[in-house]
Every structure is written in structure tokens, then in C-alpha cells.
């Protein structure tokens, strides 16, 4: 069984995606050594990216979510492939702010309530498909919902949650994305709204041990549904020395020569996974050679 499930109701009215994102959020915290509120913020964005990415059609498709708010966390980025495997980065990994008025981690305070959410879909076209909306709350799930309603005109319900333990590790994390398909009537909407009224936070359901299928059954109570696909979504970075070499070449000959003259070795660190790639002067000289 996978940790990411996509379903569709048999009447073709709803598509529902559910993700147990515990391992994705946990790995992100381990890599970036984030404070509790940043763990929650970046974890939520990663889960959203994973669920959106899993809905893309082609194997080489990917999606990037860029949340640029005015909060102390700075810019957050999450990228997912079409299998729901995600990677992320945050500008400021350590943010210490008080809990919000509900006694919860103040994700909105860390992200900020002003700024933009940009969704960039790379589907193999000459230029990626991009949509940008203003941040509405900084809670991320609400911002994703607003994006779909205003940029893609798709009625959407989004829930995201990351439960941070007392030792600052991720105890549980998850999310769901429910989208109404064309033709969904008021009866469908009413039934869905009724179901959602009694639904606990998604991170609590994951913490209780509910699988994505069990969560989907709660969300879609009263609907008959079929599984579209089930996948194992993980935190995965696709960086490699070859990719870094191409990035260095893109700097231009002048910049590469400056690097060779200024230091014995050049170290490049991947923002997404913290892998370090070291290049000697001879390595850079090789990159300067014209390809045969």
C-alpha cells in the first residue's frame, strides 16, 4: 500500500487525494533542521505540492509551489514530480514566535499574511504554466484553496497538517485535496459539506493510525468511489554532479575563470537536500573546454 491515494466518485462528481505525509515532513525537518513553526509551514507546503504533483498526467511533469510572504520565514519552495515525491527549501529555517491565539504553532505568523503564492507547472511545453495569487491567510491550505478558485476556477477543499512532537521531530503529517468536477450539483456539495463538519484535523487522523483509504472513506461517506492510483510518495531530491556541472557552465566562462583564480576548490551545496559537490580547479578547467 502507498501513502498517497487518489480516488474519484463513481458519479464523476469529486476527485479526492489523501496523503500521509509524515515521512516527507520528517525528512524535511531532518535535512533543514527547522524550528517547530517552520517545520509545520514547510511540511504543509510539501504535502500540498505532493498532492498537486500526483495529479499531473505525464511522467516527466512537475510542479513548483513558491510561497513568498512577508513573515520571518521568508520564501518557501516545494517541488513535486508526478509521483508525488517532493523536495523543499525555506529561506530562514529558524523562526521563534509565540503560539497563536488557539495555542497552536503560528504558521501564518511565520509565513506572513501579505505576499504571493505562485504555482508553476512544467508539462514539457516551451514555457511552464504559471499562476500567481495573493496570500490570503498564510495558513497555506486556505491559500491553496484560494489559488484553485481564482486561478483555475476549480472549487476545492484543501486541508494540511503537521504535528510537531515535543522533541521537535514530526510526529504525524498529512493532507487531503477534494475537487469538484464539472456537473457536480448542490446535492453533492451539501453531502460533502455535511461530511467535512465532523472531520478532525488531518494530522490527528494520521496520528491515530488512519490510512489514506480510511481517511478517504470518512471524507466521502455516502459516495461510492474508485481508486485512480496509489503511490509511495517520499522526500526525494534529483540533484546530481552532472546537474551541478550544467549549472556552473551556465554561469559563463568569465565567472568560472574567477572561481578558478579565487580558490583551490569550489563547493556547491544543494538547497533541497544539503548534498555538497566539490570541484577542483582541474574540474572547472574541464568544464571550460569546448565540447567535442
N, C-alpha and C positions, 0 to 999 in steps of 0.2 A: 504493500500500500504506500502511496505517496503522501506528501504533506500538503499538496496543492490540488484542489479538486474544482473542476468546472462542470456545472450542470445546466440543463435547460428544462423548463417545464414542458410537459407533453403537449400543452396547448400553444406552445410557442410564444408565450407572453413574457417570460422572465429568463434571464441568464444570471446565474449565481456562482460566484467564485469565492472559495473559502481557503485560507492559508493558515497552517500552523507555522508561524514564522519564528518560533523560539530559537532554532539553531542559527538562522540568518542574523537575528538581532544579537544573539550571544556572541557569534563570531565577530560581528562588527565592533562590539564593545571590547573584545579581546585585542583586536588589531589597533583600534584608535584610542584605547584607554580613556574613554569618555567619562565625564561625570554623569550622575544619575539622570538629570534632566536632558542632557544631550544624548545619552543612550536611548531615552524614550523618544526623542524627536527624530533622530536619525533612523532608529528602528522602525518607527511608523512610516517614514518616507520610503525605506527599503521594502517594506511589506506592500505598500501601495504600488511601487514600481514593479515588484514581482508579479502581482496580480494583473496589472495592466499588460505587462510584457507577455504573460502566458496567453493572453487573448489575441496576440498578433498571429497572422496567418502563416508567414514563411519562416523557415528555419533560421535564416540569416537576419531576420528583423530584430530590432532592439528599440528600447525606449529609454529616454533620459528625463528625469524629473529634476528641475532646478528650482529650489526654494530660496529666494533672495529677500529676506526680511530685514527689518531694522533692529532686530534683537541682538543680544550679545553673542549668540552662537554664530552669527554671520551666515554665509551662504552654505546651504546643504545640497548635496548632489547624490542622486541614486540612479543607477543604470541597471537595466534588466534585459536579458535575452528572451527569446520566445519560449524558453523552457521554464521561465520564472526564476532563473538563477541571477542573483543580484549582487551588486557591489556598491559601496558608497563612500562619501567623503564629507567632512564637515570642516569649516574654516577654523572654528575655535572649539576644541574638544572639551575644554574645561570651562563650565559656567556654573557659578554658585549663586542661586537666587532663592528667595523664600518660597514655600509651598503656596499654591493658590488658595482662594477663599474656601475651596472644598477640601483642603488638606491634601491635595494631590500634587504631583510634580507639575510645575508650571511650564508646560511645553510652549504655550502661547507666549509667555513672557520671554522664553529663551529665543524663540523664532522671531517674534515681533508681529505686530498687527498691521504693519504697513510694508509694502513691497510687492513682489510678483511671484507667481508660480508659473513656470514655463514647462510645457510638456513637448518634448521633441521626439518624433517617431522617425526612425531611419528604416525605410522599407525598400531600399535599393534604388530609389529614384535619384535623379541628378542632385536634388536638394531635399533634405529631410522635411517632413511635415511638422510645422511648429504652431503651437497655440499658447498664448500668454494671457493670464487673468490676474487681477489684483488679489492679494491675500485678503481673505475675509475675516479670519479669526486667528490664524497661526496654530490652530489645533490640528491641522493637516487633513484630517478626514473631511472636515467641513470645506476645506479649500479644494480638495479633490472633487467633492460633490458639486461645488460651485463651478469648477472648471468644466465638468461634463455638461452641466445645464446651460452654460453660457457660450462655451467654445464649440461644443459638439451637439448641443441640443438633445442630449440623451438623459432622460430622468434617471437618476442614480441614487442609491443609498450606499454610503461607504462608512465602515467602522474600522478603526485601527486601535490597537492597544499593545503596550509593552509594560509588563510588570517587573519592576526592578527590585531585587532582593536586598536585604539589609547589608550584605557584603558587596553591594553594587554590581553583582552579576545579574544576568537576565534570568528570571525565574520562569516566565512564560510570555509569549507574544503571539499575536495573530491578527487577522483581519478578514473582512468579507466585503464583497462588492456585488451589489444587486442592481441590474439594469433592466428597465422596461423596454420591451421590443415594440415596434410599430403594431398598433391594433389592440394593445392592452387596454381594456375598458376600466370603468370606475369600480366594477366588482372586484377586479384583480387588485387594483390599488387599495381598496378597502380591506381586503383579506390580508394583504401584505402588511398594511399599517397595523392591523389587529395583531398579527404575529410579532411585529417588532416591539410592541408595547411591553411585552413580557420577557424580552430578551435581555439577559445580563450582559455586562461588558465582555467583549470577545476575549480579552486576555484572561478573564476569570473562567470562562468556559474551557479555554485551553489548559489553564492551571488545574481544573477539575478532571482533566484527562479526556475531554470530549475530542473525538477525531473530527476532521473536516466534514466527513459524511454525517456524523451525528449533529454537528452544528447546522449543516445544510438542511437536515430534516426538521430542525426547530424553526429555522428561518422560513422554510417552505411548507410548513404544516398546512395540510388541506390541499396541497398541489401534488400531482403526480409528476415526477421528473426523471430524466435520464442523465447518465454521466456522459459528458462530452470528452473529457480526458482527465487523467490523474497523473501527476508528475512528482518528482522529488526535487524540490527547489532548494538550493543551497546558496551560501555566500561564495561567490566564485569570481576571481579576477582573471582576465585573459591577457595580462601583460606578459611580455617575453623580452629577451635581449634583442631579438630581431625588431620588435616594435619600437623599443627604445632607440635602437640604431637609426630607424627611419625618422624618429622624432629629432634626433641630433642632426641628421642630414638636413632636415627641414629648416634648421637654424641658419643655414647658409655657410659658405666657405669662410667668410671673414670671422664669424663667431666661433667656428670650430678651431680656426688657427689661434684665436685669442685664448681659448681654453687650453690648447696645447702649450702655449707660451707661459701661461699663468700658473699652472700646477702640474705636478707629476702624474696625478690620476684625476679623473673626473667621475664623481659618484652621482648617480641619478636614482632617486627614490620614488617608487610608485605611490601616489596619493591614496590609492584604493586598498592596497594590501601591505604597504611598507616594505616590499621586497626592494633590495638595493642592487643596482647594477654598476659595476666598476669598469671604467675604460682607461687603459694606459695611453700614453702619448702615441705609441705604435698603433693602438686600436683606432685612435682618432685619425691618424695619418692614413690608415687603410680606408676609412670612411671618406677621406678626401680624394682618393683615387677614382678616376672615371671608370664607370662600369664598362667591361669589355663586351 
